[in-house]
Amino acid sequence: METHPFLAPDFAVRWSQLVPAAVGPDITEALARAQRNLAAIAAQDLATVTFASTVEALERACDELGRAWGFVGHLNSVADSPALREAYNAMLPAVSEFYAKIPLNAQLWAALRAFAATPEALALTGVRQRLFEETMADFRQAGADLPPEKKARLEKLESELSQLCQKYSENVLDSTNAWELIVDDESKLAGLPVHAKEAARRNALAKGHGSEAQPKWRFTLHMPSLEPFMTYLDDAALRRRMWEGSCGVGATGAHDNTALVRQILALRQEKATLLGKPHFPDQVLARRMARDGATALHFVEDLHARVGAAFAREAAELERFAAERAGRPVGRLAPWEIGYWAEKLRQERYAFDEEALRPYFPLERVIAGLFEVVRRTFGVQAVERPAGAAEVWHPEVKFYELRDEKDGRHLGSFYADWHPRESKRGGAWMNYLLTGEPQADGRLAPHLGLICGNLTPPAGDKPALLTHREVETIFHEFGHLLHHLLGEVPYKSLNGVNVAWDFVELPSQIQENWTWEREGLDLFARHFETGAAIPQELFAKMKAARNFRAATAAMRQLSFGKMDLELHLHPERYAAGDLDAAIKSAIADYLVPTEPAAPSMVRRFGHLFSSSVGYAAAYYSYKWAEVLDADAFTRFQREGIFNAATGADFRRHVLSRGNSEEPMALFKRFMGREPDLNALLVRSGLV
Ligand SMILES: [Zn+2]
């Protein structure tokens, strides 16, 4: 008998069976099954269509494919190998094309529209109505209503866009990799932290520069090399060379992205016009909280106005500080001086070394503390399953069960994979593998998810000691995970994290707040040797340093958000002439004034141009979600950060509700009103 391990429906996933050789046959089979399901929906008699035969059938049609492809994608992230990569890339085009064609399938759309005209459709309520409306909107937004020749143009345009974006992103990567800075005089590296210097030495050796006896140091434009260099290196001339290198990314010779930016903007505008929207942001944001480009732009401009004065103060303060320290008249700083002097000012003002916190954050205690926080707040209990109780994809992976504290119900299970490996991609993330469906008693079967990170590993006989930023990351990703595991929505596509992009970071970012509260930290932050809590003086420094140059940090995000929206709302202004000058005039009062002026980020801004949509027209979402989380957390601050009733409300109105209703309605049910910008300004020390 033929077996298809990737299509096995078991909750106890048999990772040992999910081998690269099975990817091709299993995904091919899943595509065929999904295709048959869709064909059956499309071929039905339009006179007898029902909710079950259209909307619900469509919801289920690609279940197996979605689940199986999810496993492949996940393994691609945590167990990379040449064989798996090849198997993944071999199936990727077929899978993407399959999904892209669904909303353009005229027969399917006819079946849905036939259902939309029935009395049953008009009488729908609650989550069934939501599923119906979301399905119709998915089709419309993707062009289902267009006449055949426009559909054909749309398909062509999407494929052109994805090629242009791929090229843009290759140009960024290739020009980043093409640049290097080799230093052979160690005295020029004064100021640089030991770990950065050591990394540069090893990098040089690996590239054949220098030797153990006569070392050289190689620096690149990748963040781990660039960032400490620009922040700590005393030699301003070298910092300037590094800065000039970074300005060249995506901007010179064969790697110049200028023309690509213009083509991408033009195609996106054409797509919006085809789909009946005035501008690309209106098309992208139609179903997000912001709704349209004008609202998103207003949000950015409003925040700009509120932080503008503090931003100007911070810039002037840094100019004075640098002048005093360097013994020169006060004046504009050069772009390669900002990070350096800001760090000097931070050190002088707070004498705070983030490394001093590490001993208080041993990983095991942090995890236990996180579980205690969510137990108190949301009434759920996470318990580790003994090693060997379940198969995992790597021996380091742990497996947990999440239960409701009240009735012991098994809400879901999750894997945790914390430390870096060569076969694992960078960063930290949450993902889901299975979404439970309603059972006979009406409750959902347990969900299955995972949380992955690249946290500091244990060193020698010391436990893994984390930075506070890493602690925040764990809490953040666990917030996403709770959104999935606590979901109570009976339709998978509406459950958990499948919500509007400018809402999805609320459950994750709000969780970070507990790591900044004394009461929260005291639950778990204990010195790994002495068991002492974080000394009050250190805690005070950590809190104070949090908001150092907060207006500048906020303004940087706002400048990206503003540039993103300007480019996509007015592509014609950037279609010819000097691209940098045009952008600069649109965002001049969002930029730290420097001498010389810095060119814009537009040619190396992967968020906006590395994929067909990505963060395009949506960069503002970062700040938008911060507004939501800062505001929602004020209720916990008022009522107690471990107040179980407040936590239960958050669980009832937000964490369990997925996309079963408009996000604004969910937010308002929790807060009793619309979001208030002010909470974010208060948290950032800007009012
Ligand atoms: Zn997140």
Residues whose N, C-alpha, C, O or C-beta is under 5 A from the ligand:
A	BS01	ZN	S508
